[in-house]
Amino acid sequence: MSLISVALPFSAQPHFESTVLQFIESPLVERIFVVHGGQYAGGHRKCEGILSSTLTSGKTLNGILGKVQSDYFLFVSQSQEFQLGQAALERFLNIAHQTSAGICYSDYIEVKNGIRSEHPVIDYQFGSIRDNFDFGALLLFSMSAVREALSVHGAVADAEAAGLYDLRLKVSVTHDIFRIQEFLYTKVESDMRLTGEKLFDYVDPRNKSVQEELETVVTQHLKNVDVYLAPHFKPLPKSDGRFPVEASVIIPVRNREHTIADAVNSVLQQEFDSPFNLIVVDNHSTDGTTNILKEMGARSPFLKHIIPSRHDLGIGGCWNEAILSAHCGRYAIQLDSDDIYSGTSTIQKIVDFFRGGEYAMVIGSYKLVNMKLEELPPGLIDHREWTPENGRNNALRINGLGAPRAFSTALLRQVLLPNTSYGEDYAVAIQLSRHYQIGRIFEPLYLCRRWEGNTDAALSLERANRNDVYKDKIRTIEMLARQHMNRQGV
């Protein structure tokens, strides 16, 4: 059977010795590269220390790959304690050989707070190019696939943190990345945060240099697969439609009796140089939300309270009800039912931005706050990684584009949003960006209130996986559309 070389990070924790011993004792493992910052002293003939501060740097990976002589390379991405399952390495090798995959990864057992549970990961697809894709702790690379990828696309990028990301994407161009739907190892989880606390890691300003590296890597990958779009945009189609008002704020809502009044009032307090209204699509609330909206609507002619006839609508479907209604204005501006605008000029600033350019969509910035409006880390989410030249390419790497989101209603009516309650805004944004410019406002216009009732505050693993599969599918659809457009010269 083929042999494996292993690379893993050094840890001063007691579990490190038992982790390494699993590989030392396996007849399938030929060499073990221990990446360390000066703490590792060696001690076994199979082990070789690699002095480096970053496991995933291009320099580290190029150095290790140059030393690997075995058919396969097992990359251990995390320093947490883990234990290989019965015949796990044999199974990895067997499936890698049968599938001719460039990379194999597997489901695993997770130990969190002393409790063991199954942790399935998700299948990789063409659009799975986000840098935070969860492969678990073990990735088995076919060295023949690695050498082919690097011969065609060049050595692993000279990046401090994005080297592994670059290697993965380069291998994926010509080889499958294959998920083994079996629990081949057990891992002790060290990141105990809830899903809602992990959402904003990629926009933390402390990670700016890493994000720039990742953008460089993904941009080259998009060029390698004919998906990259140069900064040339179509003019907006002329709209001869008439609108009852210049702008409409749209709030889809279901069962938000504790927050909806705040959201509505933050709109009604807006100061704007043209007529505007607020369209609230009440998706058959069963708490006090409907009565609150009826009472507020009776006091304000600006509030249009819509209860759709359909009972199968998600958030995207509610948006479609609003933009297709006779009430909708020239511009449709988003507000979630548990958030508020940060001041009285949000609508004015957004519409002024539309008026100043050829934009299909304008996206503002927001601050994370609690229900007392006290700022939460990382604070301002402004997505300054966006540039007019490359924003629509880099958008395929990240999970969100910001808020508040606003659209040209005439254009949005042509494409509509998918009838889902997750990813619907991202889907329509990247579709619009395929042809048209997206405008960005980098000052805070919106307060995103985090509380235990947020739909993304503490997702189950099953729900988080389902969301990730869907967004990867959205990216797959968009990447295939862009690839087709580029290859057909459309």
Secondary structure by P-SEA (a helix, b strand, c coil): cbbbbbbbbbbcccaaaaaaaaaaacccccbbbbbbccccccccccbbbbbccccccaaaaaaaaaaccccbbbbbccccbbbbccaaaaaaaaaaaaacccbbbbbbbbbcccbbbbbbbbbbcccccccccccccbbbbcaaaaaaaaaacccccccccaaaaaaaaaaaccccccccccccbbbbbcccccccccccccccccaaaaaaaaaaaaaaaaaaacccccccccccccccccccccbbbbbbbccccccaaaaaaaaaaccccbbbbbbbbccccccaaaaaaaaaaaacccbbbbbcccccccaaaaaaaaaaccccccbbbbbccccccccccaaaaaaaaaaacccccccbbbbbbccccccccccccccccccccccccccccccccccccccaaaaaaaccccccccaaaaaaaaaaaccbbbbbbcccccccccccccccccccaaaaaaaaaaaaaaaaaaaaaaaaaaaacc
